[in-house]
Amino acid sequence: MLYEHEVILNELAQGLRPVAEGVAWFEGLAEDDRRKALHALVLFCRQARACEEDVPESIARSGIRPTHTPAVMLTKWRFGMEALPAYELTKSFRLLVALFSIADTRRRTLYCAGGCGHAWHNLPAR
């Protein structure tokens, strides 16, 4: 059983939910819940085996500038983005969704191509 935020984050990573809709959902959360969502995204990126080589594409996909704090942190492979000031949280969200999407796509292609039992890879179409 997946929690609602887990479903939303996986839908975003798999392209089943538009990023703009995900950003609107994220920005509608209380600040504490936004920080929890970022923490969950970090865990999902690790679980999906994100790697440093994914960072440039993540930055490009996210639409944030490489000079923004979350992007600089990620290029140094630092993930403490949930501790950033509130005005950096949406940028962090966009960046981590992009990183998760890249890593999860690779994981699904390499390890789950023939089907798998992962609930997060078998989400119903919206």
ABEGO torsion letter per residue (X at the ends): XBBAAAAAAAAAAAGABBAAAAAAAAAABBAAAAAAAAAAAAAAAAAAGBBAAAAAAAAAAAGBBAABAAAAAAAAGBAAAAABBAAAAAAAAAAAAAAAAAAAAAAAAAAAAAEBABAAAABBBX
